[in-house]
Amino acid sequence: MLTTAPRGTRDILPEEAAKWRYLEDNIRECCRLYGYGELRPPLFEHTELFQRSVGEATDIVEKEMYTFEDRGGRSITLRPEATASTVRAYLEHNLYAGPQPVKLYYMGPMFRYDRPQAGRYRQFSQFGVEAIGVQDPAIDAEVIALALDLCMHLGLKDLAVELNSIGCPTCRKEYRQALLMYLSEHKDKLCQTCLGRMERNPLRVLDCKEEGCRTLTTAVPQMLQYLCTECAEHFQALQRCLEAVGARYTLNPAMVRGLDYYTKTVFEITWSGLGAQTAICGGGRYDGLVEECGGPPTPGVGFAMGLDRLLLALEQSGVTLPTASKPAVYITTVSKDDNQEAFTLLTTLRRAGISADKDYRQASLRAQLKAANRSGCHFAIIVGGEELERGAVAVRNMISGEQKEVKQEQLIEVLYESLKEDAR
Ligand code: HAM
């Protein structure tokens, strides 16, 4: 137990971390282009926030939250998602009083007590955006375009966008009746959880993963047929915006998403190469959420993308991702007596902005040069021997194999020049 991370969590080692940094850099750039500012909410919140926003009858709240009582007796939950936190922050900092929409993005770990498998973890990372304060269907299109542009820029092809509208409280009332009637006629096929959910929120039954409930939901009444004029117009306008920018999508009238706060637009972006966990990104509009959390009636729309899955998809589709950085210079010594000289030189190079490392094992020069090779450095420097007596060091270009003697006082200049030249 002491030597393994908890189930569903994992370490990201330096080679892997380089890929994550690359993703994160691209995300930040994309958000800059689209005008989203970074929000860094806390990793835990009051449990009630998720119960109220994500919804009591959802899988997340019913089965997946990491909830505990803190030492002050408060019920705390590790965030399973960050839309709720974003809305809480929007209210806490009176962001509704400024210009609208407020466009925010976040990145970081989320926690769900899910059944771990490839692409599904108990601690996973999401990148999400939220645009709060406007109704314009063009902003629904904006968040979808942002997600697609990011994936396209990273080199991920063949994504599928599935789109649906689940209406507003007004049109959902009539739909709820029709759905309840249908479900009551097929009660015998519903799982235990859904029998309970039926009364509280029948829409949740449509998101159930149980075999019986799934067979049933294929013939179920569809929300699209019940949309009120406003919701239908919003949905049409969104589709026109997507078409105008060449964002291809398919309608999936059966999609309801696993969180209760959605109204109108819902969407998912999938990549079929991921096996069972194909959803890379999911989102939608949540026009009642700010009010539900105690604020003024305020619309909002956003998405979250699973970065673990995005990375898996990029790797599986053969996109080349950066590897961990290598030192420009690796310092070796002729004998043990040169150790301090080597350490001083190492520090001087680093302070001059040249990435450098040295061999710390006091091994033979041959073994040190082998290590230099393995480090992937550009130049190996050999400190000691006659060169040192002459106030110089030997500099070996590990790419061309060429070696030359360089005076210590000229070393930084020579390295700057050679590194610049070889980078061309
Ligand atoms: P979600 O669909 O629950 O939506 O999660 C979004 C994405 O997070 C999923 O499509 C998936 O890529 C990733 N994800 C979810 N659970 C796991 C897991 N256990 N392991 C790995 N990846 C996972 C939300 O979280 C909403 N807050 C999205 C949103 C933002 N809607 C509006 N604004």
Boltz pocket constraint, residues with backbone or C-beta under 6 A from the ligand:
constraints:
  - pocket:
      binder: B
      contacts: [[A, 80], [A, 81], [A, 82], [A, 83], [A, 112], [A, 114], [A, 119], [A, 120], [A, 121], [A, 122], [A, 124], [A, 125], [A, 126], [A, 128], [A, 129], [A, 130], [A, 258], [A, 259], [A, 269], [A, 279], [A, 280], [A, 281], [A, 282], [A, 283], [A, 284], [A, 285], [A, 301], [A, 302], [A, 303], [A, 304], [A, 305], [A, 306], [A, 307], [A, 308], [A, 309]]
      max_distance: 6.0
